[in-house]
């Protein structure tokens, strides 16, 4: 379960308060959810590969049932109550993600190594400068 907080100071103050009464996070997340008109989801499954390294480190070093320290996010900070860890599965969805990542890495390497020449109309191609390696 997670709660978005706009500033680092507020996130740390809430974190200190919630460490003493972790059950209040659900109440605060519900209020925040209703104030946003039902936008966002306080419950979500997070995958290590989809997080920034600092986020992953904080969240995956927090045990189930524990409140993580404030985690930087795009809109400020988040307080996250880790409910449980799900074991990794190499199912079809995971296989597709791995294939997509490998393809993107391959494509980026091909683009990096590519040499493109443009010929416009009937004009002769310009001579290439000598390159030394």
Backbone as CSV, one residue per row, in Angstrom:
resi,resn,N_x,N_y,N_z,CA_x,CA_y,CA_z,C_x,C_y,C_z
1,UNK,0.858,-1.151,0.000,0.000,0.000,0.000,0.911,1.222,0.000
2,UNK,0.503,2.241,-0.745,1.377,3.412,-0.837,0.582,4.708,-0.704
3,UNK,1.288,5.726,-0.262,0.706,7.043,-0.066,1.665,8.069,-0.648
4,UNK,1.169,8.893,-1.568,1.992,9.947,-2.164,2.027,11.159,-1.253
5,UNK,3.220,11.736,-1.112,3.443,12.910,-0.275,4.240,13.907,-1.104
6,UNK,3.832,15.190,-1.107,4.463,16.150,-2.020,5.911,16.537,-1.702
7,UNK,6.292,16.558,-0.428,7.641,17.029,-0.097,8.392,16.032,0.774
8,UNK,9.711,16.136,0.744,10.561,15.249,1.528,10.336,15.461,3.022
9,UNK,10.247,16.725,3.465,10.034,17.005,4.890,8.741,16.387,5.398
10,UNK,7.665,16.573,4.643,6.379,16.007,5.051,6.443,14.479,5.053
11,UNK,7.118,13.916,4.074,7.239,12.457,3.993,7.948,11.904,5.223
12,UNK,9.043,12.540,5.632,9.773,12.050,6.803,8.981,12.260,8.095
13,UNK,8.259,13.374,8.205,7.423,13.589,9.405,6.341,12.519,9.500
14,UNK,5.668,12.248,8.375,4.638,11.204,8.356,5.237,9.837,8.658
15,UNK,6.394,9.576,8.111,7.065,8.292,8.341,7.304,8.086,9.834
16,UNK,7.807,9.109,10.517,8.065,9.000,11.962,6.772,8.755,12.735
17,UNK,5.700,9.437,12.339,4.405,9.239,13.008,3.856,7.838,12.742
18,UNK,3.965,7.389,11.509,3.389,6.102,11.129,4.185,4.918,11.660
19,UNK,5.450,5.119,11.964,6.220,4.025,12.569,5.619,3.648,13.919
20,UNK,5.050,4.637,14.597,4.415,4.385,15.894,3.014,3.800,15.729
21,UNK,2.328,4.122,14.633,0.959,3.649,14.389,0.807,3.298,12.909
22,UNK,1.403,2.184,12.456,1.387,1.854,11.030,-0.006,1.636,10.454
23,UNK,-0.969,1.303,11.276,-2.328,1.106,10.800,-2.959,2.370,10.249
24,UNK,-2.448,3.516,10.617,-2.975,4.792,10.115,-2.680,5.017,8.643
25,UNK,-1.690,4.304,8.087,-1.368,4.500,6.670,-2.565,4.147,5.798
26,UNK,-3.274,3.092,6.135,-4.455,2.715,5.353,-5.482,3.833,5.387
27,UNK,-5.716,4.393,6.556,-6.673,5.498,6.698,-6.253,6.700,5.856
28,UNK,-4.982,7.072,5.935,-4.480,8.224,5.173,-4.519,7.956,3.665
29,UNK,-4.201,6.728,3.264,-4.232,6.382,1.837,-5.665,6.432,1.304
30,UNK,-6.629,5.990,2.118,-8.030,6.039,1.693,-8.500,7.482,1.527
31,UNK,-8.161,8.331,2.481,-8.544,9.743,2.403,-7.917,10.380,1.159
32,UNK,-6.638,10.125,0.934,-5.944,10.681,-0.227,-6.591,10.189,-1.526
33,UNK,-6.936,8.916,-1.576,-7.574,8.324,-2.747,-8.900,9.022,-3.040
34,UNK,-9.700,9.252,-2.011,-10.995,9.915,-2.189,-10.835,11.383,-2.572
35,UNK,-9.845,12.052,-1.999,-9.587,13.459,-2.341,-9.185,13.616,-3.799
36,UNK,-8.526,12.603,-4.358,-8.118,12.646,-5.770,-9.224,12.141,-6.683
37,UNK,-10.400,11.931,-6.143,-11.529,11.475,-6.956,-11.369,10.056,-7.451
38,UNK,-10.675,9.235,-6.683,-10.490,7.841,-7.068,-9.358,7.619,-8.046
39,UNK,-8.553,8.645,-8.287,-7.424,8.503,-9.216,-6.253,7.826,-8.512
40,UNK,-5.559,6.997,-9.242,-4.420,6.294,-8.674,-4.869,5.041,-7.947
41,UNK,-3.931,4.223,-7.587,-4.234,2.980,-6.900,-3.295,2.833,-5.717
42,UNK,-3.827,2.839,-4.497,-2.945,2.706,-3.337,-2.338,1.306,-3.206
43,UNK,-2.932,0.327,-3.894,-2.403,-1.036,-3.867,-1.861,-1.375,-5.249
44,UNK,-0.628,-1.821,-5.301,-0.027,-2.148,-6.588,1.087,-3.161,-6.391
45,UNK,1.422,-3.853,-7.463,2.561,-4.765,-7.462,3.712,-4.047,-8.143
46,UNK,4.827,-3.959,-7.452,6.002,-3.288,-8.002,7.041,-4.332,-8.387
47,UNK,7.690,-4.111,-9.515,8.736,-5.014,-9.977,10.073,-4.279,-9.931
48,UNK,11.073,-4.966,-9.426,12.397,-4.354,-9.243,12.896,-3.692,-10.525
49,UNK,12.765,-4.353,-11.663,13.274,-3.825,-12.928,12.546,-2.597,-13.425
50,UNK,11.380,-2.299,-12.876,10.608,-1.131,-13.301,10.869,0.081,-12.418
51,UNK,11.725,-0.086,-11.408,11.997,0.992,-10.453,13.388,1.560,-10.664
52,UNK,13.564,2.791,-10.209,14.896,3.378,-10.169,15.701,2.604,-9.116
53,UNK,17.034,2.534,-9.260,17.843,1.758,-8.307,17.609,2.146,-6.834
54,UNK,17.520,3.449,-6.545,17.306,3.877,-5.148,15.949,3.405,-4.626
55,UNK,14.932,3.481,-5.481,13.602,3.020,-5.086,13.624,1.521,-4.802
56,UNK,14.212,0.758,-5.711,14.269,-0.694,-5.550,15.012,-1.071,-4.274
57,UNK,16.130,-0.408,-4.012,16.919,-0.704,-2.809,16.092,-0.499,-1.542
58,UNK,15.402,0.627,-1.464,14.599,0.901,-0.265,13.435,-0.066,-0.118
59,UNK,12.730,-0.309,-1.199,11.531,-1.143,-1.107,11.856,-2.613,-0.896
60,UNK,12.853,-3.130,-1.607,13.153,-4.550,-1.495,14.009,-4.885,-0.281
61,UNK,14.462,-3.875,0.449,15.151,-4.140,1.715,14.194,-3.980,2.893
62,UNK,12.943,-3.649,2.612,11.911,-3.531,3.642,11.163,-4.857,3.720
63,UNK,11.031,-5.392,4.902,10.373,-6.686,5.059,8.861,-6.587,4.949
64,UNK,8.217,-7.710,4.648,6.750,-7.734,4.606,6.167,-7.287,5.950
65,UNK,5.126,-6.464,5.855,4.496,-5.935,7.062,5.157,-4.681,7.596
66,UNK,6.229,-4.231,6.952,6.977,-3.063,7.408,6.700,-1.848,6.528
67,UNK,6.940,-0.682,7.078,6.817,0.582,6.361,8.208,0.979,5.874
68,UNK,8.323,1.252,4.582,9.626,1.665,4.043,9.891,3.120,4.402
69,UNK,11.158,3.490,4.365,11.502,4.909,4.483,10.928,5.600,3.254
70,UNK,10.732,6.933,3.299,10.192,7.645,2.135,11.009,7.361,0.871
71,UNK,10.278,7.099,-0.211,10.888,6.740,-1.489,10.636,7.873,-2.486
72,UNK,11.690,8.429,-3.103,11.465,9.461,-4.115,10.642,8.905,-5.266
73,UNK,9.708,9.725,-5.747,8.906,9.332,-6.908,8.732,10.555,-7.795
74,UNK,8.115,10.392,-8.923,7.962,11.485,-9.875,7.239,12.689,-9.320
75,UNK,6.317,12.466,-8.404,5.496,13.562,-7.886,5.856,13.919,-6.451
76,UNK,7.037,13.620,-6.011,7.435,13.920,-4.634,8.032,12.681,-3.989
77,UNK,7.310,12.166,-2.989,7.771,10.988,-2.262,6.592,10.066,-2.012
78,UNK,6.904,8.821,-1.732,5.862,7.857,-1.394,6.260,7.126,-0.129
79,UNK,5.254,6.881,0.702,5.411,5.995,1.846,4.772,4.681,1.428
80,UNK,5.506,3.596,1.585,5.034,2.299,1.111,5.039,1.297,2.255
81,UNK,3.897,0.668,2.461,3.780,-0.425,3.416,3.862,-1.712,2.600
82,UNK,4.932,-2.463,2.783,5.141,-3.688,2.020,4.235,-4.763,2.599
83,UNK,3.327,-5.254,1.783,2.393,-6.281,2.257,3.009,-7.672,2.149
84,UNK,3.631,-7.959,1.007,4.264,-9.261,0.807,5.148,-9.214,-0.422
85,UNK,6.017,-10.209,-0.532,6.840,-10.381,-1.724,6.298,-11.590,-2.480
86,UNK,6.154,-11.432,-3.774,5.696,-12.530,-4.615,6.910,-13.191,-5.258
87,UNK,6.939,-14.516,-5.297,8.091,-15.170,-5.944,8.095,-14.871,-7.442
88,UNK,9.290,-14.761,-7.991,9.419,-14.500,-9.430,8.957,-15.728,-10.205
89,UNK,8.318,-15.480,-11.341,7.864,-16.563,-12.218,8.287,-16.243,-13.637
90,UNK,8.775,-17.241,-14.322,9.140,-17.050,-15.719,7.974,-17.520,-16.584
91,UNK,6.898,-16.738,-16.548,5.704,-17.061,-17.324,5.771,-16.355,-18.678
92,UNK,4.705,-16.440,-19.452,4.693,-15.856,-20.791,4.871,-14.336,-20.756
93,UNK,4.225,-13.667,-19.789,4.357,-12.205,-19.686,5.801,-11.816,-19.385
94,UNK,6.462,-12.555,-18.498,7.860,-12.276,-18.167,8.749,-12.559,-19.369
95,UNK,8.466,-13.656,-20.069,9.232,-14.004,-21.266,9.152,-12.868,-22.295
96,UNK,7.968,-12.296,-22.480,7.802,-11.188,-23.429,8.587,-9.958,-22.985
97,UNK,8.568,-9.668,-21.675,9.325,-8.519,-21.172,10.817,-8.705,-21.420
98,UNK,11.330,-9.899,-21.143,12.751,-10.179,-21.359,13.085,-10.041,-22.841
99,UNK,12.238,-10.593,-23.707,12.460,-10.498,-25.158,12.489,-9.028,-25.596
100,UNK,11.548,-8.219,-25.072,11.496,-6.801,-25.443,12.740,-6.053,-24.986
101,UNK,13.203,-6.333,-23.769,14.405,-5.673,-23.260,15.620,-6.052,-24.100
102,UNK,15.754,-7.342,-24.399,16.887,-7.790,-25.219,16.839,-7.185,-26.616
103,UNK,15.650,-7.105,-27.201,15.531,-6.504,-28.529,15.914,-5.026,-28.488
104,UNK,15.419,-4.294,-27.489,15.738,-2.863,-27.384,17.237,-2.647,-27.210
105,UNK,17.890,-3.497,-26.420,19.340,-3.382,-26.248,20.061,-3.675,-27.560
106,UNK,19.615,-4.715,-28.275,20.212,-5.048,-29.570,20.023,-3.899,-30.554
107,UNK,18.799,-3.356,-30.604,18.504,-2.264,-31.530,19.338,-1.024,-31.207
108,UNK,19.490,-0.706,-29.944,20.308,0.449,-29.554,21.749,0.253,-30.003
109,UNK,22.271,-0.965,-29.862,23.642,-1.253,-30.305,23.759,-1.129,-31.821
110,UNK,22.766,-1.602,-32.545,22.785,-1.491,-34.012,22.752,-0.027,-34.436
111,UNK,21.946,0.767,-33.780,21.871,2.201,-34.100,23.192,2.894,-33.804
112,UNK,23.811,2.509,-32.688,25.082,3.117,-32.311,26.153,2.811,-33.352
113,UNK,26.133,1.617,-33.912,27.159,1.194,-34.860,26.827,1.545,-36.304
114,UNK,25.621,1.976,-36.576,25.195,2.225,-37.954,25.879,3.455,-38.549
115,UNK,26.080,3.375,-39.836,26.604,4.514,-40.598,25.595,4.766,-41.704
116,UNK,25.051,5.949,-41.741,24.004,6.267,-42.706,24.539,7.286,-43.698
117,UNK,24.334,7.001,-44.985,24.710,7.944,-46.036,23.430,8.365,-46.743
118,UNK,23.312,9.646,-47.004,22.148,10.166,-47.713,22.571,10.630,-49.092
119,UNK,21.848,10.222,-50.105,22.061,10.677,-51.458,20.778,11.358,-51.910
120,UNK,20.863,12.633,-52.216,19.680,13.401,-52.630,19.738,13.654,-54.127
121,UNK,18.779,13.151,-54.812,18.692,13.408,-56.244,19.832,12.782,-57.016
122,UNK,20.241,13.454,-58.110,21.268,12.914,-58.992,22.658,13.394,-58.603
123,UNK,22.780,14.160,-57.552,24.081,14.683,-57.139,24.993,13.543,-56.706
124,UNK,26.277,13.745,-56.922,27.267,12.752,-56.520,27.398,12.766,-54.987
125,UNK,27.725,11.643,-54.469,27.947,11.543,-53.037,29.218,12.291,-52.670
126,UNK,29.210,12.961,-51.568,30.396,13.660,-51.105,31.451,12.637,-50.678
127,UNK,32.695,12.995,-50.873,33.759,12.104,-50.435,33.794,12.056,-48.928
128,UNK,34.064,10.875,-48.436,34.136,10.717,-46.983,35.529,11.063,-46.508
129,UNK,35.622,11.756,-45.382,36.950,12.057,-44.841,37.602,10.771,-44.349
130,UNK,38.904,10.747,-44.403,39.633,9.574,-43.909,39.443,9.485,-42.399
131,UNK,39.209,8.297,-41.924,39.026,8.107,-40.491,40.147,7.210,-39.969
132,UNK,40.668,7.552,-38.835,41.691,6.705,-38.243,41.151,6.108,-36.952
133,UNK,41.499,4.889,-36.703,41.009,4.206,-35.498,42.103,4.024,-34.514
